[in-house]
Amino acid sequence: MNEQERLEEVKEAIAHQLGLTDSWVDGTYLYHLTRSKSAFSVGTMTLNDFTEIDEELLDDIFEAVKPFLIHQAEEKIQLEERVKELELDRDDWKEEAMKRSRRWEQSEEEHRETNELLISTVKQNQRYKQAIEAGIGIAKGNVLACPACSDIEIILNKALQGDTNA
């Protein structure tokens, strides 16, 4: 329903309440007092001081109400537009939150993988250390039988101490 149709609907509702439509119950009439109400207390009021409500009065009432209705409709449109803007903002924030959540999950997964790799490397280094220590022990025990074992012992000790020139 467009604005003009809505205004016509409001005007029809006012006309109905004033008894100006065919759907109004017959036998009830509304009149407009054309004089000051003080004429009642003086006793000079007559039937000629009343006019039956007509389309002209309906138009006057409607024209008085129409700016408020138009303003209300304009405010409604502005509010609907603002709601749409806020919904778009909400959707943008929601999307950004989802992206950050996914990045967080990826970061957590990478952290777990790095931690697992680190644990694996530590365990491997422990095995290397044990192997080097065993090799040193074997080399010490075989110095007489193996003249190169002394050199192997020195190299393994350097490797165990972290000497990169070993």
C-alpha contacts under 8 A as a table, 3 or more apart, distances in Angstrom:
res1	aa1	res2	aa2	distance
1	M	5	E	6.12
1	M	6	R	6.46
2	N	5	E	5.45
2	N	6	R	6.28
3	E	6	R	5.06
3	E	7	L	6.17
3	E	70	I	7.98
3	E	73	A	7.69
4	Q	7	L	5.07
4	Q	8	E	6.21
5	E	8	E	5.06
5	E	9	E	6.19
6	R	9	E	5.01
6	R	10	V	6.36
7	L	10	V	5.09
7	L	11	K	6.19
7	L	66	K	7.48
7	L	69	L	7.61
8	E	11	K	4.97
8	E	12	E	6.09
9	E	12	E	5.07
9	E	13	A	6.28
10	V	13	A	5.06
10	V	14	I	6.33
11	K	14	I	5.13
11	K	15	A	6.15
11	K	58	L	7.86
11	K	62	F	6.18
12	E	15	A	4.96
12	E	16	H	6.10
12	E	21	T	7.98
13	A	16	H	5.06
13	A	17	Q	6.33
14	I	17	Q	5.14
14	I	18	L	6.26
14	I	58	L	7.37
14	I	62	F	7.74
15	A	18	L	5.08
15	A	19	G	6.26
15	A	20	L	5.09
15	A	21	T	6.20
15	A	58	L	6.36
16	H	19	G	5.11
16	H	20	L	5.66
16	H	21	T	5.21
16	H	23	S	7.20
16	H	24	W	6.30
17	Q	20	L	7.59
17	Q	24	W	7.86
18	L	30	L	6.75
18	L	53	I	7.36
18	L	58	L	7.93
19	G	24	W	5.20
19	G	25	V	7.60
19	G	28	T	7.56
19	G	29	Y	6.88
19	G	30	L	7.17
20	L	24	W	6.99
20	L	53	I	7.90
20	L	54	D	6.99
20	L	55	E	7.47
21	T	24	W	5.61
25	V	28	T	6.68
29	Y	52	E	7.37
30	L	52	E	6.13
30	L	53	I	5.81
31	Y	50	F	5.94
31	Y	51	T	5.41
31	Y	52	E	4.34
31	Y	53	I	5.21
32	H	50	F	5.47
32	H	51	T	5.20
32	H	52	E	6.05
32	H	53	I	5.89
33	L	36	S	7.68
33	L	37	K	7.93
33	L	49	D	6.03
33	L	50	F	4.63
33	L	51	T	6.62
34	T	49	D	5.42
34	T	50	F	5.72
34	T	51	T	7.07
35	R	39	A	7.21
35	R	49	D	6.07
35	R	50	F	7.97
36	S	39	A	6.00
37	K	40	F	5.82
37	K	41	S	7.88
38	S	41	S	5.51
38	S	42	V	6.75
39	A	42	V	5.12
39	A	43	G	6.07
39	A	44	T	5.57
39	A	45	M	5.38
40	F	43	G	5.24
40	F	44	T	6.68
40	F	45	M	5.64
42	V	45	M	7.82
45	M	49	D	6.47
46	T	49	D	5.53
46	T	50	F	7.73
47	L	50	F	5.58
48	N	51	T	7.33
53	I	56	E	7.97
53	I	57	L	6.22
53	I	58	L	7.73
54	D	57	L	5.55
54	D	58	L	6.46
55	E	58	L	4.84
55	E	59	D	6.05
56	E	59	D	5.07
56	E	60	D	6.27
57	L	60	D	4.94
57	L	61	I	6.13
58	L	61	I	5.16
58	L	62	F	5.96
59	D	62	F	5.00
59	D	63	E	5.91
60	D	63	E	5.20
60	D	64	A	6.22
61	I	64	A	5.13
61	I	65	V	6.32
62	F	65	V	5.09
62	F	66	K	5.73
63	E	66	K	5.06
63	E	67	P	7.37
64	A	67	P	6.91
65	V	68	F	5.59
65	V	69	L	6.47
66	K	69	L	5.05
66	K	70	I	6.10
67	P	70	I	5.07
67	P	71	H	5.98
68	F	71	H	5.01
68	F	72	Q	5.99
69	L	72	Q	5.00
69	L	73	A	6.13
70	I	73	A	5.04
70	I	74	E	6.13
71	H	74	E	5.04
71	H	75	E	6.10
72	Q	75	E	5.07
72	Q	76	K	6.10
73	A	76	K	4.98
73	A	77	I	6.27
74	E	77	I	5.09
74	E	78	Q	6.22
75	E	78	Q	4.99
75	E	79	L	6.02
76	K	79	L	5.04
76	K	80	E	6.06
77	I	80	E	5.04
77	I	81	E	6.15
78	Q	81	E	5.08
78	Q	82	R	6.12
79	L	82	R	4.94
79	L	83	V	6.05
80	E	83	V	5.01
80	E	84	K	6.27
81	E	84	K	5.05
81	E	85	E	6.27
82	R	85	E	4.96
82	R	86	L	6.11
83	V	86	L	5.05
83	V	87	E	6.01
84	K	87	E	4.99
84	K	88	L	6.17
85	E	88	L	5.10
85	E	89	D	6.17
86	L	89	D	4.90
86	L	90	R	5.97
87	E	90	R	4.91
87	E	91	D	6.06
88	L	91	D	4.98
88	L	92	D	6.10
89	D	92	D	5.01
89	D	93	W	6.13
90	R	93	W	5.07
90	R	94	K	5.95
91	D	94	K	4.91
91	D	95	E	6.03
92	D	95	E	5.09
92	D	96	E	6.12
93	W	96	E	5.00
93	W	97	A	6.02
94	K	97	A	5.03
94	K	98	M	6.17
95	E	98	M	5.04
95	E	99	K	6.22
96	E	99	K	5.04
96	E	100	R	6.16
97	A	100	R	5.07
97	A	101	S	5.99
98	M	101	S	4.92
98	M	102	R	6.12
99	K	102	R	5.10
99	K	103	R	6.14
100	R	103	R	4.96
100	R	104	W	5.97
101	S	104	W	4.96
101	S	105	E	6.15
102	R	105	E	5.02
102	R	106	Q	6.11
103	R	106	Q	4.98
103	R	107	S	5.98
104	W	107	S	4.96
104	W	108	E	6.04
105	E	108	E	4.98
105	E	109	E	6.11
106	Q	109	E	5.00
106	Q	110	E	6.06
107	S	110	E	5.02
107	S	111	H	5.97
108	E	111	H	4.94
108	E	112	R	6.17
109	E	112	R	5.05
109	E	113	E	6.19
110	E	113	E	5.00
110	E	114	T	6.00
111	H	114	T	5.05
111	H	115	N	5.98
112	R	115	N	5.01
112	R	116	E	6.07
113	E	116	E	5.05
113	E	117	L	6.09
114	T	117	L	5.00
114	T	118	L	6.02
115	N	118	L	5.00
115	N	119	I	6.15
116	E	119	I	5.12
116	E	120	S	6.07
117	L	120	S	4.97
117	L	121	T	6.02
118	L	121	T	5.01
118	L	122	V	6.10
119	I	122	V	5.10
119	I	123	K	6.17
120	S	123	K	5.14
120	S	124	Q	6.11
121	T	124	Q	4.95
121	T	125	N	6.02
122	V	125	N	5.03
122	V	126	Q	6.14
123	K	126	Q	5.00
123	K	127	R	6.31
124	Q	127	R	5.05
124	Q	128	Y	6.23
125	N	128	Y	4.92
125	N	129	K	6.05
126	Q	129	K	5.02
126	Q	130	Q	6.19
127	R	130	Q	5.05
127	R	131	A	6.11
128	Y	131	A	4.95
128	Y	132	I	6.03
129	K	132	I	5.06
129	K	133	E	6.01
129	K	160	L	6.59
130	Q	133	E	5.08
130	Q	134	A	6.05
131	A	134	A	5.02
131	A	135	G	6.06
132	I	135	G	4.91
132	I	136	I	6.10
132	I	156	L	5.96
132	I	157	N	7.82
132	I	160	L	6.84
133	E	136	I	5.04
133	E	137	G	6.21
133	E	156	L	7.80
133	E	160	L	7.85
134	A	137	G	5.02
134	A	138	I	6.20
135	G	138	I	5.04
135	G	139	A	5.98
135	G	153	E	7.42
135	G	156	L	7.37
136	I	139	A	5.00
136	I	140	K	6.06
136	I	152	I	7.58
136	I	153	E	5.05
136	I	156	L	6.35
136	I	157	N	7.16
137	G	140	K	5.23
137	G	141	G	6.29
138	I	141	G	5.16
138	I	142	N	6.24
139	A	142	N	5.18
139	A	143	V	6.11
139	A	149	C	4.79
139	A	150	S	6.47
139	A	152	I	6.68
139	A	153	E	5.56
140	K	143	V	5.58
140	K	149	C	7.14
140	K	150	S	7.02
140	K	153	E	6.79
141	G	144	L	7.89
142	N	145	A	5.17
142	N	146	C	5.65
142	N	149	C	6.52
143	V	146	C	5.21
143	V	147	P	5.79
143	V	148	A	7.56
143	V	149	C	5.40
143	V	150	S	5.77
144	L	147	P	6.40
146	C	149	C	5.36
146	C	150	S	7.89
147	P	150	S	6.32
147	P	151	D	7.94
148	A	151	D	5.29
148	A	152	I	6.31
149	C	152	I	4.80
149	C	153	E	5.98
150	S	153	E	5.08
150	S	154	I	6.38
151	D	154	I	5.12
151	D	155	I	6.24
152	I	155	I	5.12
152	I	156	L	6.04
153	E	156	L	5.16
153	E	157	N	6.09
154	I	157	N	5.16
154	I	158	K	6.25
155	I	158	K	5.16
155	I	159	A	6.20
155	I	166	A	5.35
156	L	159	A	4.98
156	L	160	L	6.05
156	L	166	A	7.65
157	N	160	L	4.98
157	N	161	Q	6.21
158	K	161	Q	5.10
158	K	162	G	6.26
158	K	163	D	5.09
158	K	164	T	7.84
158	K	165	N	7.91
158	K	166	A	5.57
159	A	162	G	5.07
159	A	163	D	5.50
159	A	164	T	7.00
159	A	166	A	5.84
160	L	163	D	7.56
163	D	166	A	5.82
